[in-house]
Amino acid sequence: LPISQTELVTLLRRCLRRRQMTLTSASLWALLATCVATVQAQAPCSHGEDCAPSSADDVSLLQQIKRHGGDLHDGAAPAPSGPSFGPHPFFTAVWEQCKTEPSLQHLGEHVTFYQVMAQLEDSRDSLGEACRKTAFAGSALQPNNLMFEVGIALANADGSQDVIGALKAPLFYNHPEKPTPIYETWFGYIPAKVQPAPKGMLFIHCGGPSPSISCALNGRGGWFGDAAGLEDAMQNYDIVSVDQRGMGMSVAGLIDDFPTLSTPTEKYQALEQLKEVEGPLAGNVTVNGQTVKAPCADLAASHPWFEPDDWANMSQVMDYLNKKRTYGAACSQLFDKSDGSGGTYNLLQYMGTQALVHDIEWLRWSLGSPEISFLGFSYGTRLTAAYTSMFPKHVTRVAVSGVMGPIPDILDYAKGAALNSGQILGFVSSQCFASAECAKNPYQEADADSYEKGYYFEGDISAAVDTLFQRSAQGGLWYKQ
């Protein structure tokens, strides 16, 4: 280009910072980086030209150009920089090997990586060998190491094995082609005895409040009816569960001073200690004998909140909720992070259901993009609905129990749940009121299997319903413990 390096850098900086301009072409970035390198190599400078960058900003921009050979950002959000940011390596590898595939040429300029992967899946059989091996190289026995790091594989007596490892997915999951930190989400799975799994991947989510990889690994015997059903599932499915972001073994990404763990096995052994920890944002955790301070541990003294003595007292309840909201807001602010370019993001925005949906998709890619089925309970039904809405082409079977309604507002959900409970109890009471058969408890106290130990109820159905409402007025304390 017939311009000086300083003029070139100034031009690039202006282009990047003007939000209405978009630089998305990998070839353009390669050309610009080559041009910069060529200008730098020229010596001496002609006509007294200053070949050096004019400022620290220019140096940073040159490094940024050289580091990112692909789509940097489209102006929708600040482009982070720094050692912890970069396009996801799986995106980089796939784009490098697949960008000339004929099936991608009609997609246009402004597409997401998810659209690219969907198109590659649709045309998998016609892809070039290099592209196909890069995009679909993984399997349950050998996951793609650009996305999944096995922590441990444990042999079981029945010939199967439990694989536990960390999915390295983009924190900013919507656009993995843009600079993003990596978040490690831990999954556990049992590879099918027949490989590749004839029926693909079966994702099991047992519901809240603490979903766990043990849902599949420890509970598999109870999901399939009988021994024959279990054996059929073990033969045909890779059976998967998760410690989703911010929970269990996947909590480390929320804690700034979490110990550096060098090997995958060391990570597993340390993080496995956290599976039963509750409230890791507010309570300190211990890893390998080292106490790690939780982000919100110091807020309890300055933002105290206690449950009401009387849940039927609206003043007490509102005071409790307001104090809890203040505490929550103060805790949330501690997760504001620098994006490396003068802006900020909040880490907690990238937890939750949408993040898990994308993590499951990245796990599916890491195992070679098999078809997927879901078995969901309670909150797991909402996750199932969310995934099947976003990626319907990949889903073959769904089974759900204890379905949660698609109500995004938690207060509306709570009101609806309370009204539904009242209607159900009222219906049961009205149906039983005139019936001698169900007016009294049909079981005897000696029938120990018919009730929770210590909670046998002798009264009639109306008294039982009254007791339930009284317990709900005390905060839903159904049992003494």
C-alpha positions as CSV (number, residue, x, y, z in Angstrom):
1,L,0.0,0.0,0.0
2,P,1.4,3.4,-0.9
3,I,1.0,4.8,2.7
4,S,3.3,4.8,5.7
5,Q,3.0,2.3,8.6
6,T,1.8,5.1,10.9
7,E,-0.9,6.1,8.4
8,L,-1.9,2.5,8.0
9,V,-2.2,1.9,11.7
10,T,-4.2,5.1,12.1
11,L,-6.6,4.0,9.4
12,L,-7.0,0.5,10.9
13,R,-7.7,2.0,14.4
14,R,-10.3,4.3,12.9
15,C,-12.0,1.5,11.1
16,L,-12.1,-0.7,14.2
17,R,-13.5,2.0,16.5
18,R,-16.2,3.2,14.1
19,R,-19.1,0.9,15.1
20,Q,-20.8,1.3,11.7
21,M,-17.9,-0.3,9.9
22,T,-17.4,-4.1,9.8
23,L,-14.2,-6.0,9.0
24,T,-15.1,-9.7,8.7
25,S,-12.9,-11.0,5.9
26,A,-10.1,-13.4,7.0
27,S,-8.3,-12.6,3.8
28,L,-8.4,-8.9,4.4
29,W,-6.9,-9.3,7.9
30,A,-4.2,-11.5,6.4
31,L,-3.4,-8.8,3.8
32,L,-3.3,-6.1,6.4
33,A,-1.0,-8.1,8.7
34,T,1.3,-8.8,5.7
35,C,1.3,-5.2,4.7
36,V,2.3,-4.1,8.2
37,A,5.1,-6.7,8.3
38,T,6.4,-5.5,4.9
39,V,6.4,-1.9,6.0
40,Q,8.2,-2.8,9.2
41,A,10.9,-4.6,7.2
42,Q,11.6,-1.6,5.0
43,A,14.8,0.3,5.9
44,P,15.8,3.0,5.8
45,C,12.5,4.9,5.7
46,S,12.1,7.0,2.6
47,H,11.6,10.7,2.8
48,G,12.2,10.8,6.5
49,E,9.1,8.7,7.2
50,D,8.6,7.5,10.7
51,C,8.3,3.7,10.5
52,A,7.7,3.1,14.2
53,P,4.2,3.0,15.6
54,S,3.2,6.4,16.9
55,S,1.9,5.2,20.3
56,A,1.3,2.3,22.6
57,D,-2.2,2.0,21.1
58,D,-0.6,1.5,17.7
59,V,1.7,-1.3,19.1
60,S,-1.3,-3.0,20.7
61,L,-3.3,-2.8,17.5
62,L,-0.4,-4.3,15.5
63,Q,-0.3,-7.2,17.9
64,Q,-4.0,-7.5,17.7
65,I,-3.9,-7.7,13.9
66,K,-1.2,-10.4,14.0
67,R,-3.0,-12.4,16.7
68,H,-6.4,-12.6,15.0
69,G,-6.3,-13.9,11.4
70,G,-10.1,-14.1,11.2
71,D,-13.2,-12.2,12.0
72,L,-12.3,-9.8,14.8
73,H,-15.7,-8.2,15.7
74,D,-18.7,-6.8,14.0
75,G,-19.2,-3.7,16.1
76,A,-22.1,-5.2,18.2
77,A,-19.8,-5.4,21.3
78,P,-16.4,-4.2,22.3
79,A,-13.5,-6.4,21.0
80,P,-11.6,-7.6,24.0
81,S,-7.9,-8.0,24.0
82,G,-5.2,-9.5,26.2
83,P,-3.8,-12.9,26.8
84,S,-7.1,-14.4,28.1
85,F,-9.1,-13.4,25.0
86,G,-9.1,-14.9,21.5
87,P,-11.3,-16.7,19.1
88,H,-12.0,-20.2,20.2
89,P,-9.3,-22.6,18.9
90,F,-11.9,-25.0,17.5
91,F,-13.4,-22.2,15.5
92,T,-10.0,-21.2,14.2
93,A,-9.2,-24.8,13.2
94,V,-12.5,-25.4,11.5
95,W,-12.5,-22.1,9.6
96,E,-9.0,-22.6,8.4
97,Q,-9.8,-26.1,7.0
98,C,-13.3,-25.6,5.9
99,K,-13.7,-22.0,4.7
100,T,-13.4,-23.0,1.0
101,E,-16.0,-25.8,1.2
102,P,-18.7,-25.3,-1.5
103,S,-21.5,-25.9,1.0
104,L,-20.4,-22.7,2.9
105,Q,-20.2,-20.4,0.0
106,H,-23.9,-19.5,-0.1
107,L,-24.2,-18.5,3.6
108,G,-23.2,-14.9,3.1
109,E,-20.9,-12.7,5.1
110,H,-22.7,-12.3,8.4
111,V,-23.2,-15.8,9.8
112,T,-22.6,-17.4,13.1
113,F,-20.3,-20.3,13.8
114,Y,-23.4,-22.3,14.8
115,Q,-24.8,-21.8,11.3
116,V,-21.4,-22.8,9.8
117,M,-21.3,-26.0,11.9
118,A,-24.9,-26.9,11.0
119,Q,-24.2,-26.5,7.3
120,L,-21.1,-28.7,7.6
121,E,-23.1,-31.4,9.4
122,D,-25.7,-31.3,6.6
123,S,-23.0,-31.9,4.0
124,R,-20.6,-34.0,6.1
125,D,-20.4,-36.8,3.5
126,S,-19.3,-34.5,0.8
127,L,-16.7,-32.5,2.7
128,G,-13.0,-32.6,2.0
129,E,-11.0,-34.9,4.2
130,A,-9.2,-32.2,6.0
131,C,-12.4,-30.3,6.8
132,R,-14.3,-33.4,7.9
133,K,-11.5,-34.6,10.2
134,T,-11.1,-31.2,11.8
135,A,-14.8,-30.5,12.4
136,F,-15.9,-34.1,13.3
137,A,-12.7,-35.7,14.6
138,G,-13.9,-36.4,18.2
139,S,-15.6,-39.5,19.6
140,A,-16.7,-40.7,23.0
141,L,-13.5,-42.8,23.3
142,Q,-11.3,-39.9,22.1
143,P,-12.9,-36.5,22.4
144,N,-11.7,-33.6,20.3
145,N,-8.9,-32.1,22.4
146,L,-9.6,-28.6,21.1
147,M,-12.8,-28.7,23.2
148,F,-12.6,-31.5,25.8
149,E,-9.9,-32.5,28.3
150,V,-10.4,-35.9,30.0
151,G,-9.7,-35.7,33.7
152,I,-10.1,-39.4,34.6
153,A,-11.6,-42.6,33.1
154,L,-12.8,-45.2,35.7
155,A,-13.4,-48.8,34.7
156,N,-16.7,-50.4,36.0
157,A,-17.4,-54.0,36.9
158,D,-19.9,-54.3,34.0
159,G,-17.2,-53.5,31.4
160,S,-18.2,-49.9,30.9
161,Q,-16.3,-46.9,32.0
162,D,-17.0,-43.5,33.6
163,V,-15.3,-40.6,31.7
164,I,-15.1,-37.3,33.6
165,G,-13.6,-34.2,32.0
166,A,-13.7,-30.5,31.3
167,L,-15.4,-29.0,28.3
168,K,-13.5,-25.9,27.2
169,A,-16.2,-23.8,25.7
170,P,-16.4,-20.1,24.9
171,L,-17.5,-18.0,27.8
172,F,-19.2,-15.6,25.3
173,Y,-21.0,-18.5,23.7
174,N,-23.1,-16.6,21.1
175,H,-20.0,-15.7,19.0
176,P,-17.1,-18.1,19.5
177,E,-15.5,-16.6,16.4
178,K,-14.8,-13.4,18.3
179,P,-12.4,-12.9,21.2
180,T,-13.7,-14.7,24.3
181,P,-12.3,-16.3,27.4
182,I,-12.7,-20.1,27.9
183,Y,-14.9,-21.5,30.6
184,E,-14.4,-25.1,31.8
185,T,-17.6,-27.0,32.4
186,W,-17.3,-30.5,33.7
187,F,-19.2,-33.4,32.2
188,G,-19.4,-37.0,33.0
189,Y,-20.4,-39.7,30.5
190,I,-20.5,-43.5,30.0
191,P,-19.4,-44.4,26.4
192,A,-21.8,-46.9,24.8
193,K,-20.5,-50.4,24.7
194,V,-20.9,-50.3,20.9
195,Q,-18.9,-47.5,19.3
196,P,-19.8,-45.2,17.7
197,A,-23.0,-45.2,19.7
198,P,-25.8,-46.5,17.5
199,K,-28.4,-44.1,19.0
200,G,-26.0,-41.3,19.7
201,M,-25.9,-39.3,22.9
202,L,-28.4,-39.5,25.8
203,F,-28.3,-36.4,28.0
204,I,-29.8,-36.9,31.5
205,H,-30.6,-33.9,33.7
206,C,-32.1,-34.7,37.1
207,G,-33.3,-31.2,37.9
208,G,-32.4,-28.6,40.5
209,P,-31.2,-27.2,42.7
210,S,-27.8,-29.0,42.3
211,P,-27.6,-30.8,39.0
212,S,-24.6,-33.2,38.9
213,I,-22.6,-35.5,36.7
214,S,-23.6,-38.2,39.2
215,C,-27.1,-38.1,37.7
216,A,-25.9,-40.3,34.9
217,L,-22.8,-42.0,36.5
218,N,-24.4,-43.1,39.7
219,G,-28.1,-43.1,38.9
220,R,-28.2,-44.9,35.6
221,G,-29.6,-48.1,37.0
222,G,-32.9,-46.3,37.9
223,W,-33.7,-44.7,34.6
224,F,-34.4,-47.6,32.2
225,G,-37.0,-49.7,33.9
226,D,-35.2,-53.0,34.4
227,A,-31.9,-54.8,33.7
228,A,-32.8,-55.4,30.0
229,G,-33.6,-51.7,29.5
230,L,-30.4,-50.7,31.2
231,E,-28.3,-53.0,29.0
232,D,-30.1,-51.7,25.9
233,A,-29.2,-48.1,26.9
234,M,-25.6,-49.0,27.7
235,Q,-25.2,-50.7,24.4
236,N,-26.7,-47.9,22.3
237,Y,-26.1,-44.5,24.0
238,D,-23.3,-42.4,25.3
239,I,-25.0,-41.5,28.6
240,V,-24.1,-37.9,29.7
241,S,-24.7,-35.6,32.7
242,V,-23.1,-32.3,33.8
243,D,-22.0,-30.1,36.6
244,Q,-23.2,-26.9,34.9
245,R,-21.4,-23.6,35.0
246,G,-21.0,-22.3,38.5
247,M,-21.9,-25.5,40.2
248,G,-20.0,-28.5,41.6
249,M,-16.8,-29.1,39.7
250,S,-17.6,-26.2,37.4
251,V,-17.4,-23.5,40.0
252,A,-13.7,-22.7,39.6
253,G,-14.3,-20.2,36.8
254,L,-16.2,-18.0,39.2
255,I,-13.3,-17.7,41.7
256,D,-10.5,-15.3,40.7
257,D,-7.8,-16.8,43.0
258,F,-8.6,-20.5,42.3
259,P,-5.4,-22.5,42.5
260,T,-3.6,-23.3,39.2
261,L,-3.8,-27.0,38.5
262,S,-1.4,-28.3,35.9
263,T,-2.7,-31.7,34.7
264,P,-6.2,-32.9,33.9
265,T,-6.0,-35.6,36.5
266,E,-4.9,-33.0,39.1
267,K,-7.8,-30.8,38.2
268,Y,-10.2,-33.7,38.6
269,Q,-8.9,-34.7,41.9
270,A,-9.1,-31.2,43.3
271,L,-12.4,-30.2,41.8
272,E,-14.1,-33.5,42.7
273,Q,-13.9,-32.2,46.3
274,L,-16.3,-29.4,45.4
275,K,-19.2,-31.6,44.1
276,E,-21.1,-31.3,47.4
277,V,-20.3,-27.7,48.2
278,E,-23.3,-25.4,48.4
279,G,-23.2,-21.7,48.1
280,P,-19.7,-21.3,46.7
281,L,-20.2,-17.6,46.0
282,A,-20.7,-16.9,49.7
283,G,-18.8,-19.6,51.5
284,N,-15.1,-20.3,51.3
285,V,-14.0,-23.6,49.7
286,T,-11.0,-25.8,50.3
287,V,-8.9,-27.2,47.4
288,N,-6.0,-29.5,48.0
289,G,-5.8,-28.2,51.6
290,Q,-5.8,-24.6,50.5
291,T,-8.7,-22.4,51.5
292,V,-10.0,-20.3,48.6
293,K,-12.0,-17.2,49.5
294,A,-15.4,-17.1,47.9
295,P,-16.2,-13.8,46.0
296,C,-19.1,-12.8,48.2
297,A,-17.8,-14.2,51.6
298,D,-17.4,-10.7,53.1
299,L,-20.9,-9.4,52.3
300,A,-22.7,-11.3,55.0
301,A,-21.7,-8.9,57.8
302,S,-22.5,-5.7,55.8
303,H,-25.6,-7.1,54.1
304,P,-27.4,-9.3,56.6
305,W,-30.7,-10.9,55.7
306,F,-32.7,-13.5,57.7
307,E,-35.8,-15.4,56.9
308,P,-39.1,-14.0,58.4
309,D,-40.4,-15.4,61.7
310,D,-43.9,-15.3,60.2
311,W,-44.2,-15.9,56.5
312,A,-47.8,-14.7,56.6
313,N,-46.6,-11.3,57.8
314,M,-46.3,-9.3,54.6
315,S,-44.1,-6.6,56.2
316,Q,-41.5,-9.2,57.4
317,V,-41.6,-11.0,54.0
318,M,-41.0,-7.7,52.1
319,D,-38.2,-6.7,54.4
320,Y,-36.6,-10.1,53.9
321,L,-36.9,-9.9,50.1
322,N,-35.5,-6.3,49.9
323,K,-32.5,-7.2,52.0
324,K,-31.9,-10.3,50.0
325,R,-32.1,-8.3,46.8
326,T,-29.6,-5.7,48.1
327,Y,-27.2,-8.5,49.0
328,G,-27.6,-10.2,45.6
329,A,-26.9,-6.9,43.8
330,A,-23.8,-6.3,45.8
331,C,-22.6,-9.8,45.2
332,S,-23.3,-9.6,41.5
333,Q,-21.2,-6.4,41.1
334,L,-18.2,-8.4,42.3
335,F,-18.3,-10.3,39.0
336,D,-17.9,-7.3,36.8
337,K,-14.8,-8.0,34.7
338,S,-12.7,-6.0,32.2
339,D,-13.2,-7.0,28.6
340,G,-9.6,-5.8,27.8
341,S,-10.7,-2.8,25.7
342,G,-12.1,-0.4,28.2
343,G,-15.5,-2.0,28.7
344,T,-16.8,-4.5,31.2
345,Y,-19.0,-7.6,31.3
346,N,-20.6,-9.5,34.2
347,L,-19.5,-13.1,34.5
348,L,-22.8,-14.2,36.0
349,Q,-24.5,-13.2,32.7
350,Y,-22.8,-16.2,31.1
351,M,-24.2,-18.8,33.5
352,G,-27.7,-20.4,33.4
353,T,-29.8,-22.2,30.9
354,Q,-28.7,-20.6,27.7
355,A,-25.0,-21.2,28.6
356,L,-25.8,-24.9,29.3
357,V,-27.6,-25.3,26.0
358,H,-24.5,-24.1,24.2
359,D,-22.2,-26.1,26.4
360,I,-24.2,-29.3,25.5
361,E,-23.8,-28.4,21.8
362,W,-20.1,-27.9,22.2
363,L,-19.9,-31.3,24.0
364,R,-21.8,-32.9,21.1
365,W,-19.2,-31.5,18.7
366,S,-16.4,-32.7,20.8
367,L,-17.8,-36.2,20.6
368,G,-18.1,-36.1,16.8
369,S,-21.5,-34.5,16.5
370,P,-23.8,-37.5,17.2
371,E,-27.6,-37.2,17.3
372,I,-28.9,-36.4,20.8
373,S,-31.8,-37.5,23.0
374,F,-32.9,-36.0,26.4
375,L,-34.2,-37.4,29.6
376,G,-35.2,-34.5,31.8
377,F,-36.7,-34.1,35.3
378,S,-38.1,-30.9,36.8
379,Y,-35.7,-28.1,35.7
380,G,-34.2,-30.6,33.3
381,T,-37.5,-30.4,31.3
382,R,-36.9,-26.6,30.8
383,L,-33.4,-27.3,29.7
384,T,-34.7,-30.0,27.3
385,A,-37.2,-27.5,25.8
386,A,-34.5,-24.8,25.5
387,Y,-32.1,-27.1,23.6
388,T,-34.7,-28.6,21.3
389,S,-35.9,-25.0,20.5
390,M,-32.4,-23.9,19.5
391,F,-31.0,-27.0,17.9
392,P,-34.1,-29.1,16.8
393,K,-32.4,-30.9,13.9
394,H,-30.0,-32.7,16.3
395,V,-32.7,-34.1,18.7
396,T,-34.2,-37.6,18.1
397,R,-36.0,-38.5,21.3
398,V,-37.2,-36.7,24.4
399,A,-38.6,-38.0,27.7
400,V,-39.6,-35.5,30.4
401,S,-41.2,-35.8,33.9
402,G,-42.3,-33.1,36.3
403,V,-42.5,-30.5,33.5
404,M,-41.8,-26.8,34.3
405,G,-43.8,-24.3,32.4
406,P,-41.9,-21.9,30.2
407,I,-42.3,-18.9,32.5
408,P,-39.2,-16.6,32.4
409,D,-40.2,-14.4,35.3
410,I,-39.6,-16.1,38.6
411,L,-42.2,-14.0,40.5
412,D,-44.9,-15.0,38.0
413,Y,-43.7,-18.6,38.2
414,A,-44.0,-18.5,42.1
415,K,-47.5,-17.0,42.0
416,G,-48.6,-19.6,39.5
417,A,-47.1,-22.5,41.5
418,A,-48.9,-21.2,44.6
419,L,-52.3,-20.9,42.9
420,N,-51.9,-24.3,41.3
421,S,-51.1,-25.9,44.6
422,G,-54.1,-24.3,46.2
423,Q,-56.4,-25.5,43.4
424,I,-55.1,-29.0,43.5
425,L,-55.5,-29.3,47.3
426,G,-58.9,-27.8,47.0
427,F,-59.9,-30.3,44.3
428,V,-58.7,-33.2,46.4
429,S,-60.5,-31.9,49.4
430,S,-63.8,-31.4,47.6
431,Q,-63.6,-34.9,46.0
432,C,-62.9,-36.6,49.3
433,F,-65.3,-34.5,51.4
434,A,-68.4,-36.7,50.8
435,S,-66.5,-40.0,50.6
436,A,-66.2,-42.2,53.6
437,E,-63.4,-44.1,51.9
438,C,-61.0,-41.2,51.7
439,A,-62.2,-39.0,54.5
440,K,-59.7,-40.8,56.8
441,N,-56.2,-42.0,56.1
442,P,-56.6,-45.5,54.7
443,Y,-53.3,-46.6,56.0
444,Q,-52.4,-47.6,59.6
445,E,-49.4,-46.3,61.5
446,A,-48.0,-49.8,61.4
447,D,-47.7,-49.5,57.6
448,A,-44.3,-47.9,57.8
449,D,-43.7,-47.9,54.1
450,S,-46.8,-45.7,53.4
451,Y,-45.5,-42.4,55.0
452,E,-42.4,-40.5,55.9
453,K,-41.0,-41.8,59.2
454,G,-42.3,-39.8,62.1
455,Y,-45.1,-38.0,60.1
456,Y,-48.1,-40.3,60.2
457,F,-51.3,-38.3,60.0
458,E,-54.5,-39.5,61.7
459,G,-56.8,-36.7,60.8
460,D,-59.3,-36.5,57.9
461,I,-58.6,-35.0,54.5
462,S,-59.8,-31.5,55.5
463,A,-57.5,-31.5,58.5
464,A,-54.6,-32.7,56.3
465,V,-55.2,-29.8,53.8
466,D,-55.4,-27.3,56.7
467,T,-52.1,-28.6,58.0
468,L,-50.4,-28.2,54.6
469,F,-51.6,-24.5,54.4
470,Q,-50.3,-23.9,57.9
471,R,-46.9,-25.2,57.0
472,S,-46.8,-23.1,53.9
473,A,-47.5,-20.0,56.1
474,Q,-44.4,-20.9,58.0
475,G,-42.2,-20.8,54.9
476,G,-43.0,-24.2,53.5
477,L,-41.2,-26.1,56.3
478,W,-42.7,-29.4,55.5
479,Y,-40.4,-31.4,57.9
480,K,-38.7,-30.6,61.1
481,Q,-35.3,-31.2,59.7
